[in-house]
Each structure stands twice: as structure tokens, then as C-alpha cells.
Amino acid sequence: MRDLPPPLSPEQRTIGQLIAEAIRAYGQNFWRCLPLGVPLAIGDQLGAHHGRNVQMLIFWALTPGFVAAYVWACRVVLGVKPTRTAIAIAVLVYLPFPALRALFLIPGLAWFAFIGLAVPAAMAAGTGFRDSLVRGRQLGIADYAHALGSLCALVVVVGIAANVLGALLRSQSDTGLRVAVFLSDLVLSPLLYLGSALLYIDQAARCSAAAARQSRAAS
């Protein structure tokens, strides 16, 4: 069997490789990352059979859980400790998401791709609130197509895998269906946070490469 080609550097990494790296990071830290799936699993259970407005309120009520999950994923991937600034920014970034999600998921992902990387930026660089937001925006637009495409692909992959796992676990009863949805959310949704944290590495490398090209062109 032929050896697989070496992975591309972060500045050249494709969306597929980002997802593969997220899966590998999850496998290497499974028990540390499994609790990351709790917020979405609870949110989907509480929001089942309710309309968009009720679901929006539920996801707002679960803000601390989603913020903690993202911050912890950044810690696992980047190996840095959370800061108060990062937590505050994570809350700010997350608050519009339930409303955007209630309209359609894509606007929420577009918002996160634009500014969400301010959270790992604050953790990695230890910058203040405003500087972290500026850095997050710079990272987001460094290659916005890659950022948004990666997030959309992560959602699609997790969604398909959740449907398959749910179908395998599903029984004929409504209780069995809810248990299947809970387990699939719990096990698979950590990939969303880990992939988002890895996206910071990709976008930071792309941003640095663009700055280097501009410097060479200016000289």
C-alpha cells in the first residue's frame, strides 16, 4: 500500500484536511473533548417539537455551555489557557448566533467566520478586548472563503454522521429517537468546536503569508 502524501501546511490546508485534522485531534483527546457535545445535545432535546422562537431562547439560555465548549476546544488545540478576555469575546460572538440560526444556519456561520476567531486570538496572543476583535476580523477575512467553507463543511459532515448514527441507534419509540439524537449530538458535535479552533491556525498562517507577500512586493 502506498504511503499517503504529507499534509499541506496550514496556509495551504484544504477544507478536507482541516476536517481530517479535527477528527484526529478528537481521537487523540476523546475523553477530554466528549463533554463539548453536552450543550448542543441538551439544546436539541429541549428545543425538540418547539418553534424557532422557543429554540432561540433555549440556545441563549445555554450560552455559558456553548462558550465554555469553544474556549475549551481552543485550549485543547492550541495548548493555551483561557483568559477573561477570550471568555468575554466568546460571549459577545455567540449572542447573535441563536437569532441568526433561527433565520437560517448560514448567516450564523458567516458571522462566526467573520469574527469568531477573535476568541483563539485572545488566548494565543494574550491581547486585550479591542485588539483581539481587530485580530479576529483580520483572520476572518484573510481567506474568508476558506473560513466560511470550512465551517459549512464541518456542519455538513457532522450532520450527515449524526443522521447515520441516529439511524443506527433509533428504535420505533419517540423515546428511542430522542436518545439517538442526544447520543449523536454528544459524540459528534465536539468536531465543530475542534475544527473551529484549528481554523484559527489556518487563517493565521494565511494572514502571515499575505503580509509577507505584501512586504516583498513593497520592497
C-alpha positions as CSV (number, residue, x, y, z in Angstrom):
1,M,0.0,0.0,0.0
2,R,1.4,3.4,-1.0
3,D,2.1,5.9,1.8
4,L,-0.3,8.9,2.0
5,P,1.2,12.2,0.8
6,P,2.3,14.5,3.6
7,P,-0.3,17.0,4.8
8,L,-0.1,20.5,3.5
9,S,1.0,23.4,5.7
10,P,-1.8,25.3,7.4
11,E,-1.6,28.2,4.9
12,Q,-2.3,25.7,2.1
13,R,-4.5,23.3,4.0
14,T,-7.7,22.3,2.2
15,I,-11.1,22.1,3.9
16,G,-11.0,18.3,3.7
17,Q,-7.7,18.3,5.5
18,L,-9.0,20.6,8.2
19,I,-11.8,18.2,8.8
20,A,-9.4,15.3,8.9
21,E,-7.2,17.1,11.4
22,A,-10.2,17.9,13.6
23,I,-11.1,14.2,13.6
24,R,-7.5,13.3,14.5
25,A,-7.5,15.8,17.3
26,Y,-10.8,14.4,18.6
27,G,-9.4,10.9,18.5
28,Q,-6.3,11.9,20.4
29,N,-8.3,13.7,23.1
30,F,-11.6,11.8,23.1
31,W,-12.5,11.8,26.7
32,R,-11.3,15.4,27.2
33,C,-13.4,16.6,24.3
34,L,-16.5,14.4,24.7
35,P,-18.2,16.9,27.2
36,L,-18.0,19.6,24.4
37,G,-21.1,17.9,22.9
38,V,-23.2,18.4,26.0
39,P,-24.6,21.9,25.2
40,L,-25.9,21.0,21.7
41,A,-27.2,17.7,22.9
42,I,-29.2,19.5,25.7
43,G,-30.3,22.3,23.4
44,D,-31.7,19.9,20.7
45,Q,-33.5,17.9,23.4
46,L,-35.1,21.0,25.0
47,G,-35.9,22.5,21.6
48,A,-37.5,19.4,20.1
49,H,-41.1,20.0,18.9
50,H,-40.8,23.7,19.6
51,G,-40.8,26.6,17.2
52,R,-37.9,28.8,16.2
53,N,-38.6,31.4,18.9
54,V,-38.5,28.9,21.7
55,Q,-35.4,27.3,20.3
56,M,-33.7,30.7,20.1
57,L,-34.5,31.3,23.8
58,I,-33.2,27.9,24.7
59,F,-29.9,28.4,22.9
60,W,-29.5,31.8,24.5
61,A,-30.0,30.2,27.9
62,L,-27.3,27.7,27.1
63,T,-24.8,30.5,26.3
64,P,-22.4,29.5,29.1
65,G,-22.2,26.0,27.9
66,F,-21.5,26.8,24.3
67,V,-18.9,29.5,25.3
68,A,-17.2,27.0,27.6
69,A,-17.1,24.3,24.9
70,Y,-15.5,26.6,22.3
71,V,-13.0,28.0,24.8
72,W,-12.0,24.5,25.9
73,A,-11.6,23.3,22.3
74,C,-9.2,26.2,21.7
75,R,-7.3,25.2,24.8
76,V,-7.0,21.6,23.6
77,V,-5.9,22.5,20.1
78,L,-3.7,25.5,20.8
79,G,-2.3,24.4,24.2
80,V,-3.0,27.8,25.8
81,K,-5.1,28.7,28.8
82,P,-8.3,30.6,28.6
83,T,-8.3,34.3,29.5
84,R,-11.1,36.5,30.8
85,T,-10.9,38.5,27.6
86,A,-11.3,35.4,25.5
87,I,-14.4,34.3,27.5
88,A,-15.9,37.8,27.2
89,I,-15.4,37.9,23.5
90,A,-16.8,34.4,23.1
91,V,-20.0,35.6,24.8
92,L,-20.1,38.6,22.5
93,V,-19.6,36.5,19.4
94,Y,-22.1,33.9,20.4
95,L,-25.0,36.1,21.5
96,P,-26.2,36.9,17.9
97,F,-25.9,33.3,16.8
98,P,-29.2,31.9,18.2
99,A,-31.1,34.7,16.4
100,L,-29.2,34.1,13.2
101,R,-29.6,30.4,13.5
102,A,-33.4,30.8,13.9
103,L,-33.5,32.5,10.5
104,F,-31.1,30.2,8.7
105,L,-27.9,28.5,9.7
106,I,-25.7,30.1,7.0
107,P,-25.9,33.7,8.4
108,G,-24.8,32.4,11.8
109,L,-21.8,30.6,10.2
110,A,-21.0,33.7,8.2
111,W,-21.0,35.8,11.3
112,F,-18.7,33.3,13.1
113,A,-16.3,33.1,10.1
114,F,-16.0,36.9,10.1
115,I,-15.3,37.5,13.8
116,G,-15.3,34.2,15.8
117,L,-11.5,33.7,15.5
118,A,-11.1,36.6,17.9
119,V,-11.5,34.1,20.7
120,P,-8.5,31.9,20.0
121,A,-6.6,35.0,19.0
122,A,-7.1,36.4,22.5
123,M,-6.0,33.2,24.1
124,A,-2.9,32.7,21.8
125,A,-1.6,36.2,21.9
126,G,-3.0,37.4,25.2
127,T,-4.3,40.6,23.6
128,G,-6.9,42.9,25.0
129,F,-10.6,43.1,24.1
130,R,-10.4,45.6,21.2
131,D,-7.1,44.2,19.8
132,S,-8.5,40.7,19.9
133,L,-11.6,41.7,17.9
134,V,-9.5,43.5,15.4
135,R,-7.3,40.5,15.0
136,G,-10.2,38.2,14.7
137,R,-11.6,40.2,11.9
138,Q,-8.3,40.2,10.2
139,L,-8.0,36.5,10.5
140,G,-11.6,36.0,9.2
141,I,-11.1,38.0,6.0
142,A,-7.6,36.7,5.4
143,D,-9.3,33.9,3.4
144,Y,-13.0,34.3,4.1
145,A,-14.0,31.6,1.6
146,H,-11.8,29.1,3.4
147,A,-13.2,30.2,6.8
148,L,-16.8,30.0,5.8
149,G,-16.4,26.9,3.6
150,S,-14.7,25.1,6.5
151,L,-17.4,25.9,8.9
152,C,-20.1,24.9,6.5
153,A,-18.3,21.6,5.7
154,L,-17.9,20.8,9.4
155,V,-21.7,21.3,9.9
156,V,-22.5,19.1,6.9
157,V,-20.1,16.3,7.9
158,V,-21.3,16.3,11.5
159,G,-25.0,16.5,10.3
160,I,-24.6,13.5,8.0
161,A,-22.7,11.5,10.5
162,A,-25.3,12.3,13.2
163,N,-28.1,11.2,10.9
164,V,-26.3,7.9,10.2
165,L,-25.5,7.3,13.9
166,G,-29.1,8.3,14.8
167,A,-30.5,5.8,12.3
168,L,-28.3,3.0,13.8
169,L,-29.4,3.8,17.3
170,R,-33.0,4.6,16.6
171,S,-35.9,2.4,17.8
172,Q,-39.6,2.7,17.0
173,S,-40.5,4.7,20.1
174,D,-40.2,8.5,20.5
175,T,-38.0,8.0,23.5
176,G,-35.6,5.9,21.4
177,L,-35.5,8.6,18.8
178,R,-34.7,11.3,21.4
179,V,-32.0,9.1,22.9
180,A,-30.4,8.5,19.5
181,V,-30.4,12.3,18.8
182,F,-28.9,13.0,22.2
183,L,-26.1,10.5,21.7
184,S,-25.3,11.5,18.2
185,D,-25.1,15.2,19.3
186,L,-23.0,14.3,22.3
187,V,-20.5,12.2,20.3
188,L,-20.2,14.2,17.1
189,S,-20.7,17.9,17.8
190,P,-17.2,18.3,19.5
191,L,-15.8,18.2,16.0
192,L,-17.5,21.6,15.3
193,Y,-15.5,23.2,18.1
194,L,-12.2,21.5,17.4
195,G,-12.5,22.3,13.7
196,S,-13.2,25.9,14.5
197,A,-10.1,26.1,16.8
198,L,-8.0,24.5,14.0
199,L,-9.3,27.1,11.6
200,Y,-7.5,29.8,13.6
201,I,-4.2,28.1,12.8
202,D,-5.1,28.0,9.1
203,Q,-6.2,31.6,9.0
204,A,-3.3,32.9,11.0
205,A,-0.9,31.2,8.5
206,R,-2.7,32.7,5.6
207,C,-2.7,36.1,7.2
208,S,1.1,35.9,7.8
209,A,1.7,34.6,4.2
210,A,-0.3,37.6,2.8
211,A,1.6,40.0,4.9
212,A,4.9,38.5,3.8
213,R,3.9,38.8,0.1
214,Q,2.9,42.4,0.6
215,S,6.2,43.2,2.3
216,R,8.1,41.6,-0.6
217,A,6.1,43.5,-3.1
218,A,6.7,46.8,-1.3
219,S,10.4,46.2,-1.3
